[in-house]
Amino acid sequence: MNQQLVQFSYLQILDFLTTIAFLLRGVQEANPLVRLALYTSPNPIGALLAVKVLAIGLGLFCWLRGRDRLLMRMNVMFAVLVAWNLVALIAASLPHA
């Protein structure tokens, strides 16, 4: 299996986990499509899982079509997104002076 696809899948899992952490803290989802899925589903966790399964399916499609460069760009985007989410979660957890 292509390393780019493995990384993409791993980043989707990390994004799922950081999104759950945000939802538990009462922070609204920023992505309008994901927000729609969360609000129209009776189970937000299930909706988020479905979105991530779909994303991994799109990553698999890119890999099967030889779109490694696109997959690499998506990996960079999601790596930055996950890092941003982690920084925001840490900053929100710091005691406010």
Jmol script that loads the backbone (N, CA, C; Angstrom):
load data "model"
ATOM      1  N   MET A   1       0.849  -1.188   0.000  1.00  0.00           N
ATOM      2  CA  MET A   1       0.000   0.000   0.000  1.00  0.00           C
ATOM      3  C   MET A   1       0.890   1.246   0.000  1.00  0.00           C
ATOM      4  N   ASN A   2       0.442   2.226  -0.686  1.00  0.00           N
ATOM      5  CA  ASN A   2       1.176   3.478  -0.842  1.00  0.00           C
ATOM      6  C   ASN A   2       1.288   4.214   0.492  1.00  0.00           C
ATOM      7  N   GLN A   3       2.483   4.714   0.781  1.00  0.00           N
ATOM      8  CA  GLN A   3       2.729   5.443   2.028  1.00  0.00           C
ATOM      9  C   GLN A   3       1.866   6.695   2.141  1.00  0.00           C
ATOM     10  N   GLN A   4       1.612   7.370   1.030  1.00  0.00           N
ATOM     11  CA  GLN A   4       0.768   8.565   1.046  1.00  0.00           C
ATOM     12  C   GLN A   4      -0.653   8.223   1.511  1.00  0.00           C
ATOM     13  N   LEU A   5      -1.169   7.077   1.063  1.00  0.00           N
ATOM     14  CA  LEU A   5      -2.515   6.659   1.460  1.00  0.00           C
ATOM     15  C   LEU A   5      -2.554   6.288   2.942  1.00  0.00           C
ATOM     16  N   VAL A   6      -1.518   5.644   3.426  1.00  0.00           N
ATOM     17  CA  VAL A   6      -1.442   5.299   4.844  1.00  0.00           C
ATOM     18  C   VAL A   6      -1.411   6.579   5.686  1.00  0.00           C
ATOM     19  N   GLN A   7      -0.591   7.537   5.270  1.00  0.00           N
ATOM     20  CA  GLN A   7      -0.517   8.809   5.987  1.00  0.00           C
ATOM     21  C   GLN A   7      -1.853   9.540   5.951  1.00  0.00           C
ATOM     22  N   PHE A   8      -2.506   9.520   4.806  1.00  0.00           N
ATOM     23  CA  PHE A   8      -3.797  10.184   4.674  1.00  0.00           C
ATOM     24  C   PHE A   8      -4.816   9.566   5.636  1.00  0.00           C
ATOM     25  N   SER A   9      -4.848   8.251   5.682  1.00  0.00           N
ATOM     26  CA  SER A   9      -5.777   7.552   6.581  1.00  0.00           C
ATOM     27  C   SER A   9      -5.475   7.895   8.039  1.00  0.00           C
ATOM     28  N   TYR A  10      -4.204   7.905   8.397  1.00  0.00           N
ATOM     29  CA  TYR A  10      -3.797   8.248   9.760  1.00  0.00           C
ATOM     30  C   TYR A  10      -4.219   9.682  10.112  1.00  0.00           C
ATOM     31  N   LEU A  11      -4.033  10.605   9.190  1.00  0.00           N
ATOM     32  CA  LEU A  11      -4.427  11.994   9.429  1.00  0.00           C
ATOM     33  C   LEU A  11      -5.946  12.121   9.556  1.00  0.00           C
ATOM     34  N   GLN A  12      -6.693  11.304   8.831  1.00  0.00           N
ATOM     35  CA  GLN A  12      -8.151  11.317   8.973  1.00  0.00           C
ATOM     36  C   GLN A  12      -8.558  10.859  10.378  1.00  0.00           C
ATOM     37  N   ILE A  13      -7.862   9.858  10.894  1.00  0.00           N
ATOM     38  CA  ILE A  13      -8.140   9.390  12.259  1.00  0.00           C
ATOM     39  C   ILE A  13      -7.823  10.491  13.266  1.00  0.00           C
ATOM     40  N   LEU A  14      -6.682  11.153  13.092  1.00  0.00           N
ATOM     41  CA  LEU A  14      -6.325  12.245  13.996  1.00  0.00           C
ATOM     42  C   LEU A  14      -7.320  13.396  13.903  1.00  0.00           C
ATOM     43  N   ASP A  15      -7.769  13.713  12.711  1.00  0.00           N
ATOM     44  CA  ASP A  15      -8.761  14.775  12.551  1.00  0.00           C
ATOM     45  C   ASP A  15     -10.075  14.370  13.215  1.00  0.00           C
ATOM     46  N   PHE A  16     -10.459  13.118  13.077  1.00  0.00           N
ATOM     47  CA  PHE A  16     -11.662  12.611  13.749  1.00  0.00           C
ATOM     48  C   PHE A  16     -11.547  12.818  15.262  1.00  0.00           C
ATOM     49  N   LEU A  17     -10.414  12.431  15.830  1.00  0.00           N
ATOM     50  CA  LEU A  17     -10.225  12.535  17.275  1.00  0.00           C
ATOM     51  C   LEU A  17     -10.205  13.983  17.749  1.00  0.00           C
ATOM     52  N   THR A  18      -9.534  14.855  17.018  1.00  0.00           N
ATOM     53  CA  THR A  18      -9.506  16.259  17.437  1.00  0.00           C
ATOM     54  C   THR A  18     -10.879  16.901  17.264  1.00  0.00           C
ATOM     55  N   THR A  19     -11.627  16.483  16.265  1.00  0.00           N
ATOM     56  CA  THR A  19     -12.984  17.000  16.094  1.00  0.00           C
ATOM     57  C   THR A  19     -13.868  16.562  17.256  1.00  0.00           C
ATOM     58  N   ILE A  20     -13.730  15.314  17.677  1.00  0.00           N
ATOM     59  CA  ILE A  20     -14.483  14.826  18.840  1.00  0.00           C
ATOM     60  C   ILE A  20     -14.120  15.664  20.066  1.00  0.00           C
ATOM     61  N   ALA A  21     -12.834  15.935  20.248  1.00  0.00           N
ATOM     62  CA  ALA A  21     -12.405  16.750  21.393  1.00  0.00           C
ATOM     63  C   ALA A  21     -13.040  18.131  21.339  1.00  0.00           C
ATOM     64  N   PHE A  22     -13.101  18.738  20.155  1.00  0.00           N
ATOM     65  CA  PHE A  22     -13.742  20.046  20.018  1.00  0.00           C
ATOM     66  C   PHE A  22     -15.230  19.968  20.338  1.00  0.00           C
ATOM     67  N   LEU A  23     -15.898  18.952  19.819  1.00  0.00           N
ATOM     68  CA  LEU A  23     -17.332  18.811  20.062  1.00  0.00           C
ATOM     69  C   LEU A  23     -17.621  18.629  21.551  1.00  0.00           C
ATOM     70  N   LEU A  24     -16.765  17.874  22.240  1.00  0.00           N
ATOM     71  CA  LEU A  24     -16.943  17.673  23.673  1.00  0.00           C
ATOM     72  C   LEU A  24     -16.763  18.980  24.454  1.00  0.00           C
ATOM     73  N   ARG A  25     -15.963  19.885  23.896  1.00  0.00           N
ATOM     74  CA  ARG A  25     -15.744  21.187  24.545  1.00  0.00           C
ATOM     75  C   ARG A  25     -16.789  22.216  24.116  1.00  0.00           C
ATOM     76  N   GLY A  26     -17.727  21.804  23.268  1.00  0.00           N
ATOM     77  CA  GLY A  26     -18.782  22.715  22.837  1.00  0.00           C
ATOM     78  C   GLY A  26     -18.418  23.604  21.669  1.00  0.00           C
ATOM     79  N   VAL A  27     -17.326  23.285  20.976  1.00  0.00           N
ATOM     80  CA  VAL A  27     -16.896  24.083  19.823  1.00  0.00           C
ATOM     81  C   VAL A  27     -17.612  23.563  18.577  1.00  0.00           C
ATOM     82  N   GLN A  28     -18.144  24.471  17.781  1.00  0.00           N
ATOM     83  CA  GLN A  28     -18.871  24.107  16.571  1.00  0.00           C
ATOM     84  C   GLN A  28     -17.891  23.717  15.458  1.00  0.00           C
ATOM     85  N   GLU A  29     -18.261  22.735  14.666  1.00  0.00           N
ATOM     86  CA  GLU A  29     -17.463  22.305  13.518  1.00  0.00           C
ATOM     87  C   GLU A  29     -17.368  23.448  12.516  1.00  0.00           C
ATOM     88  N   ALA A  30     -16.159  23.696  11.994  1.00  0.00           N
ATOM     89  CA  ALA A  30     -15.932  24.802  11.060  1.00  0.00           C
ATOM     90  C   ALA A  30     -16.285  24.437   9.612  1.00  0.00           C
ATOM     91  N   ASN A  31     -16.083  23.174   9.234  1.00  0.00           N
ATOM     92  CA  ASN A  31     -16.358  22.742   7.864  1.00  0.00           C
ATOM     93  C   ASN A  31     -17.874  22.674   7.667  1.00  0.00           C
ATOM     94  N   PRO A  32     -18.423  23.469   6.724  1.00  0.00           N
ATOM     95  CA  PRO A  32     -19.877  23.501   6.568  1.00  0.00           C
ATOM     96  C   PRO A  32     -20.490  22.156   6.156  1.00  0.00           C
ATOM     97  N   LEU A  33     -19.778  21.371   5.359  1.00  0.00           N
ATOM     98  CA  LEU A  33     -20.314  20.070   4.950  1.00  0.00           C
ATOM     99  C   LEU A  33     -20.351  19.094   6.128  1.00  0.00           C
ATOM    100  N   VAL A  34     -19.294  19.094   6.921  1.00  0.00           N
ATOM    101  CA  VAL A  34     -19.259  18.230   8.100  1.00  0.00           C
ATOM    102  C   VAL A  34     -20.292  18.712   9.112  1.00  0.00           C
ATOM    103  N   ARG A  35     -20.425  20.017   9.277  1.00  0.00           N
ATOM    104  CA  ARG A  35     -21.415  20.572  10.196  1.00  0.00           C
ATOM    105  C   ARG A  35     -22.825  20.131   9.792  1.00  0.00           C
ATOM    106  N   LEU A  36     -23.108  20.157   8.489  1.00  0.00           N
ATOM    107  CA  LEU A  36     -24.407  19.709   7.996  1.00  0.00           C
ATOM    108  C   LEU A  36     -24.623  18.234   8.336  1.00  0.00           C
ATOM    109  N   ALA A  37     -23.615  17.414   8.116  1.00  0.00           N
ATOM    110  CA  ALA A  37     -23.727  15.986   8.437  1.00  0.00           C
ATOM    111  C   ALA A  37     -23.970  15.783   9.929  1.00  0.00           C
ATOM    112  N   LEU A  38     -23.286  16.560  10.764  1.00  0.00           N
ATOM    113  CA  LEU A  38     -23.453  16.433  12.212  1.00  0.00           C
ATOM    114  C   LEU A  38     -24.861  16.808  12.651  1.00  0.00           C
ATOM    115  N   TYR A  39     -25.414  17.866  12.060  1.00  0.00           N
ATOM    116  CA  TYR A  39     -26.721  18.352  12.488  1.00  0.00           C
ATOM    117  C   TYR A  39     -27.888  17.564  11.903  1.00  0.00           C
ATOM    118  N   THR A  40     -27.685  16.916  10.782  1.00  0.00           N
ATOM    119  CA  THR A  40     -28.785  16.162  10.171  1.00  0.00           C
ATOM    120  C   THR A  40     -28.814  14.705  10.617  1.00  0.00           C
ATOM    121  N   SER A  41     -27.807  14.292  11.330  1.00  0.00           N
ATOM    122  CA  SER A  41     -27.737  12.903  11.780  1.00  0.00           C
ATOM    123  C   SER A  41     -28.239  12.791  13.218  1.00  0.00           C
ATOM    124  N   PRO A  42     -28.918  11.690  13.528  1.00  0.00           N
ATOM    125  CA  PRO A  42     -29.326  11.496  14.922  1.00  0.00           C
ATOM    126  C   PRO A  42     -28.139  11.182  15.837  1.00  0.00           C
ATOM    127  N   ASN A  43     -27.040  10.757  15.239  1.00  0.00           N
ATOM    128  CA  ASN A  43     -25.843  10.420  16.008  1.00  0.00           C
ATOM    129  C   ASN A  43     -24.648  11.163  15.411  1.00  0.00           C
ATOM    130  N   PRO A  44     -24.173  12.238  16.060  1.00  0.00           N
ATOM    131  CA  PRO A  44     -23.062  13.018  15.498  1.00  0.00           C
ATOM    132  C   PRO A  44     -21.786  12.203  15.306  1.00  0.00           C
ATOM    133  N   ILE A  45     -21.515  11.266  16.212  1.00  0.00           N
ATOM    134  CA  ILE A  45     -20.303  10.445  16.072  1.00  0.00           C
ATOM    135  C   ILE A  45     -20.407   9.578  14.818  1.00  0.00           C
ATOM    136  N   GLY A  46     -21.577   9.006  14.607  1.00  0.00           N
ATOM    137  CA  GLY A  46     -21.795   8.201  13.397  1.00  0.00           C
ATOM    138  C   GLY A  46     -21.650   9.027  12.137  1.00  0.00           C
ATOM    139  N   ALA A  47     -22.170  10.259  12.177  1.00  0.00           N
ATOM    140  CA  ALA A  47     -22.050  11.146  11.018  1.00  0.00           C
ATOM    141  C   ALA A  47     -20.587  11.480  10.744  1.00  0.00           C
ATOM    142  N   LEU A  48     -19.851  11.758  11.803  1.00  0.00           N
ATOM    143  CA  LEU A  48     -18.437  12.076  11.644  1.00  0.00           C
ATOM    144  C   LEU A  48     -17.657  10.870  11.113  1.00  0.00           C
ATOM    145  N   LEU A  49     -17.982   9.690  11.626  1.00  0.00           N
ATOM    146  CA  LEU A  49     -17.348   8.464  11.111  1.00  0.00           C
ATOM    147  C   LEU A  49     -17.651   8.279   9.624  1.00  0.00           C
ATOM    148  N   ALA A  50     -18.897   8.518   9.236  1.00  0.00           N
ATOM    149  CA  ALA A  50     -19.271   8.379   7.824  1.00  0.00           C
ATOM    150  C   ALA A  50     -18.489   9.354   6.953  1.00  0.00           C
ATOM    151  N   VAL A  51     -18.338  10.587   7.423  1.00  0.00           N
ATOM    152  CA  VAL A  51     -17.575  11.588   6.671  1.00  0.00           C
ATOM    153  C   VAL A  51     -16.122  11.130   6.510  1.00  0.00           C
ATOM    154  N   LYS A  52     -15.546  10.585   7.579  1.00  0.00           N
ATOM    155  CA  LYS A  52     -14.147  10.150   7.521  1.00  0.00           C
ATOM    156  C   LYS A  52     -13.980   8.916   6.641  1.00  0.00           C
ATOM    157  N   VAL A  53     -14.947   8.005   6.668  1.00  0.00           N
ATOM    158  CA  VAL A  53     -14.895   6.839   5.771  1.00  0.00           C
ATOM    159  C   VAL A  53     -14.967   7.307   4.316  1.00  0.00           C
ATOM    160  N   LEU A  54     -15.825   8.283   4.058  1.00  0.00           N
ATOM    161  CA  LEU A  54     -15.922   8.851   2.714  1.00  0.00           C
ATOM    162  C   LEU A  54     -14.596   9.502   2.311  1.00  0.00           C
ATOM    163  N   ALA A  55     -13.981  10.235   3.228  1.00  0.00           N
ATOM    164  CA  ALA A  55     -12.697  10.889   2.934  1.00  0.00           C
ATOM    165  C   ALA A  55     -11.625   9.853   2.617  1.00  0.00           C
ATOM    166  N   ILE A  56     -11.584   8.781   3.395  1.00  0.00           N
ATOM    167  CA  ILE A  56     -10.592   7.732   3.131  1.00  0.00           C
ATOM    168  C   ILE A  56     -10.886   7.064   1.794  1.00  0.00           C
ATOM    169  N   GLY A  57     -12.162   6.921   1.467  1.00  0.00           N
ATOM    170  CA  GLY A  57     -12.530   6.398   0.144  1.00  0.00           C
ATOM    171  C   GLY A  57     -12.032   7.289  -0.975  1.00  0.00           C
ATOM    172  N   LEU A  58     -12.132   8.608  -0.790  1.00  0.00           N
ATOM    173  CA  LEU A  58     -11.608   9.533  -1.795  1.00  0.00           C
ATOM    174  C   LEU A  58     -10.087   9.440  -1.890  1.00  0.00           C
ATOM    175  N   GLY A  59      -9.427   9.259  -0.739  1.00  0.00           N
ATOM    176  CA  GLY A  59      -7.980   9.054  -0.757  1.00  0.00           C
ATOM    177  C   GLY A  59      -7.615   7.785  -1.508  1.00  0.00           C
ATOM    178  N   LEU A  60      -8.382   6.732  -1.295  1.00  0.00           N
ATOM    179  CA  LEU A  60      -8.156   5.471  -2.011  1.00  0.00           C
ATOM    180  C   LEU A  60      -8.367   5.660  -3.512  1.00  0.00           C
ATOM    181  N   PHE A  61      -9.392   6.416  -3.875  1.00  0.00           N
ATOM    182  CA  PHE A  61      -9.648   6.719  -5.281  1.00  0.00           C
ATOM    183  C   PHE A  61      -8.447   7.438  -5.904  1.00  0.00           C
ATOM    184  N   CYS A  62      -7.911   8.440  -5.187  1.00  0.00           N
ATOM    185  CA  CYS A  62      -6.737   9.168  -5.687  1.00  0.00           C
ATOM    186  C   CYS A  62      -5.559   8.223  -5.879  1.00  0.00           C
ATOM    187  N   TRP A  63      -5.354   7.352  -4.894  1.00  0.00           N
ATOM    188  CA  TRP A  63      -4.240   6.402  -4.978  1.00  0.00           C
ATOM    189  C   TRP A  63      -4.409   5.459  -6.162  1.00  0.00           C
ATOM    190  N   LEU A  64      -5.623   4.926  -6.339  1.00  0.00           N
ATOM    191  CA  LEU A  64      -5.874   4.003  -7.453  1.00  0.00           C
ATOM    192  C   LEU A  64      -5.714   4.677  -8.807  1.00  0.00           C
ATOM    193  N   ARG A  65      -5.983   5.963  -8.871  1.00  0.00           N
ATOM    194  CA  ARG A  65      -5.857   6.722 -10.120  1.00  0.00           C
ATOM    195  C   ARG A  65      -4.467   7.301 -10.328  1.00  0.00           C
ATOM    196  N   GLY A  66      -3.548   7.004  -9.414  1.00  0.00           N
ATOM    197  CA  GLY A  66      -2.178   7.494  -9.570  1.00  0.00           C
ATOM    198  C   GLY A  66      -2.023   8.977  -9.270  1.00  0.00           C
ATOM    199  N   ARG A  67      -2.914   9.519  -8.465  1.00  0.00           N
ATOM    200  CA  ARG A  67      -2.872  10.945  -8.127  1.00  0.00           C
ATOM    201  C   ARG A  67      -2.097  11.154  -6.831  1.00  0.00           C
ATOM    202  N   ASP A  68      -0.873  10.633  -6.805  1.00  0.00           N
ATOM    203  CA  ASP A  68      -0.046  10.708  -5.601  1.00  0.00           C
ATOM    204  C   ASP A  68       0.272  12.145  -5.203  1.00  0.00           C
ATOM    205  N   ARG A  69       0.452  12.993  -6.182  1.00  0.00           N
ATOM    206  CA  ARG A  69       0.764  14.398  -5.878  1.00  0.00           C
ATOM    207  C   ARG A  69      -0.416  15.076  -5.173  1.00  0.00           C
ATOM    208  N   LEU A  70      -1.632  14.800  -5.633  1.00  0.00           N
ATOM    209  CA  LEU A  70      -2.827  15.347  -4.987  1.00  0.00           C
ATOM    210  C   LEU A  70      -2.960  14.791  -3.566  1.00  0.00           C
ATOM    211  N   LEU A  71      -2.699  13.505  -3.409  1.00  0.00           N
ATOM    212  CA  LEU A  71      -2.762  12.881  -2.090  1.00  0.00           C
ATOM    213  C   LEU A  71      -1.727  13.508  -1.157  1.00  0.00           C
ATOM    214  N   MET A  72      -0.539  13.788  -1.669  1.00  0.00           N
ATOM    215  CA  MET A  72       0.489  14.436  -0.859  1.00  0.00           C
ATOM    216  C   MET A  72       0.039  15.836  -0.421  1.00  0.00           C
ATOM    217  N   ARG A  73      -0.571  16.578  -1.317  1.00  0.00           N
ATOM    218  CA  ARG A  73      -1.056  17.920  -0.978  1.00  0.00           C
ATOM    219  C   ARG A  73      -2.163  17.853   0.081  1.00  0.00           C
ATOM    220  N   MET A  74      -3.041  16.864  -0.043  1.00  0.00           N
ATOM    221  CA  MET A  74      -4.087  16.702   0.969  1.00  0.00           C
ATOM    222  C   MET A  74      -3.470  16.321   2.318  1.00  0.00           C
ATOM    223  N   ASN A  75      -2.402  15.524   2.284  1.00  0.00           N
ATOM    224  CA  ASN A  75      -1.720  15.163   3.527  1.00  0.00           C
ATOM    225  C   ASN A  75      -1.135  16.393   4.208  1.00  0.00           C
ATOM    226  N   VAL A  76      -0.535  17.261   3.430  1.00  0.00           N
ATOM    227  CA  VAL A  76       0.023  18.495   4.002  1.00  0.00           C
ATOM    228  C   VAL A  76      -1.092  19.331   4.612  1.00  0.00           C
ATOM    229  N   MET A  77      -2.208  19.465   3.894  1.00  0.00           N
ATOM    230  CA  MET A  77      -3.322  20.247   4.396  1.00  0.00           C
ATOM    231  C   MET A  77      -3.868  19.662   5.705  1.00  0.00           C
ATOM    232  N   PHE A  78      -4.067  18.348   5.739  1.00  0.00           N
ATOM    233  CA  PHE A  78      -4.612  17.735   6.954  1.00  0.00           C
ATOM    234  C   PHE A  78      -3.599  17.721   8.091  1.00  0.00           C
ATOM    235  N   ALA A  79      -2.309  17.627   7.776  1.00  0.00           N
ATOM    236  CA  ALA A  79      -1.290  17.700   8.833  1.00  0.00           C
ATOM    237  C   ALA A  79      -1.319  19.081   9.486  1.00  0.00           C
ATOM    238  N   VAL A  80      -1.441  20.124   8.679  1.00  0.00           N
ATOM    239  CA  VAL A  80      -1.533  21.482   9.215  1.00  0.00           C
ATOM    240  C   VAL A  80      -2.828  21.637  10.014  1.00  0.00           C
ATOM    241  N   LEU A  81      -3.923  21.101   9.505  1.00  0.00           N
ATOM    242  CA  LEU A  81      -5.205  21.184  10.198  1.00  0.00           C
ATOM    243  C   LEU A  81      -5.166  20.484  11.557  1.00  0.00           C
ATOM    244  N   VAL A  82      -4.608  19.287  11.601  1.00  0.00           N
ATOM    245  CA  VAL A  82      -4.518  18.545  12.863  1.00  0.00           C
ATOM    246  C   VAL A  82      -3.601  19.287  13.840  1.00  0.00           C
ATOM    247  N   ALA A  83      -2.482  19.810  13.351  1.00  0.00           N
ATOM    248  CA  ALA A  83      -1.582  20.572  14.221  1.00  0.00           C
ATOM    249  C   ALA A  83      -2.304  21.805  14.776  1.00  0.00           C
ATOM    250  N   TRP A  84      -3.044  22.506  13.930  1.00  0.00           N
ATOM    251  CA  TRP A  84      -3.809  23.666  14.374  1.00  0.00           C
ATOM    252  C   TRP A  84      -4.831  23.263  15.435  1.00  0.00           C
ATOM    253  N   ASN A  85      -5.538  22.164  15.197  1.00  0.00           N
ATOM    254  CA  ASN A  85      -6.522  21.685  16.172  1.00  0.00           C
ATOM    255  C   ASN A  85      -5.870  21.388  17.521  1.00  0.00           C
ATOM    256  N   LEU A  86      -4.708  20.755  17.492  1.00  0.00           N
ATOM    257  CA  LEU A  86      -4.018  20.419  18.738  1.00  0.00           C
ATOM    258  C   LEU A  86      -3.564  21.680  19.475  1.00  0.00           C
ATOM    259  N   VAL A  87      -3.032  22.640  18.737  1.00  0.00           N
ATOM    260  CA  VAL A  87      -2.616  23.902  19.358  1.00  0.00           C
ATOM    261  C   VAL A  87      -3.826  24.601  19.979  1.00  0.00           C
ATOM    262  N   ALA A  88      -4.945  24.623  19.266  1.00  0.00           N
ATOM    263  CA  ALA A  88      -6.154  25.270  19.779  1.00  0.00           C
ATOM    264  C   ALA A  88      -6.675  24.554  21.026  1.00  0.00           C
ATOM    265  N   LEU A  89      -6.629  23.230  21.032  1.00  0.00           N
ATOM    266  CA  LEU A  89      -7.075  22.479  22.207  1.00  0.00           C
ATOM    267  C   LEU A  89      -6.169  22.726  23.407  1.00  0.00           C
ATOM    268  N   ILE A  90      -4.864  22.773  23.172  1.00  0.00           N
ATOM    269  CA  ILE A  90      -3.919  23.031  24.273  1.00  0.00           C
ATOM    270  C   ILE A  90      -4.115  24.447  24.797  1.00  0.00           C
ATOM    271  N   ALA A  91      -4.238  25.410  23.876  1.00  0.00           N
ATOM    272  CA  ALA A  91      -4.405  26.809  24.297  1.00  0.00           C
ATOM    273  C   ALA A  91      -5.701  26.976  25.093  1.00  0.00           C
ATOM    274  N   ALA A  92      -6.756  26.287  24.681  1.00  0.00           N
ATOM    275  CA  ALA A  92      -8.029  26.400  25.397  1.00  0.00           C
ATOM    276  C   ALA A  92      -7.963  25.741  26.766  1.00  0.00           C
ATOM    277  N   SER A  93      -7.027  24.828  26.966  1.00  0.00           N
ATOM    278  CA  SER A  93      -6.899  24.123  28.243  1.00  0.00           C
ATOM    279  C   SER A  93      -6.009  24.848  29.248  1.00  0.00           C
ATOM    280  N   LEU A  94      -5.264  25.841  28.763  1.00  0.00           N
ATOM    281  CA  LEU A  94      -4.384  26.583  29.665  1.00  0.00           C
ATOM    282  C   LEU A  94      -5.202  27.443  30.614  1.00  0.00           C
ATOM    283  N   PRO A  95      -4.713  27.585  31.844  1.00  0.00           N
ATOM    284  CA  PRO A  95      -5.437  28.463  32.781  1.00  0.00           C
ATOM    285  C   PRO A  95      -5.381  29.909  32.259  1.00  0.00           C
ATOM    286  N   HIS A  96      -6.514  30.569  32.348  1.00  0.00           N
ATOM    287  CA  HIS A  96      -6.582  31.963  31.890  1.00  0.00           C
ATOM    288  C   HIS A  96      -6.197  32.887  33.022  1.00  0.00           C
ATOM    289  N   ALA A  97      -5.282  33.798  32.719  1.00  0.00           N
ATOM    290  CA  ALA A  97      -4.806  34.734  33.753  1.00  0.00           C
ATOM    291  C   ALA A  97      -5.569  36.024  33.711  1.00  0.00           C
TER     292      ALA A  97
END
end "model"
wireframe off; spacefill off
backbone 0.3
color backbone group
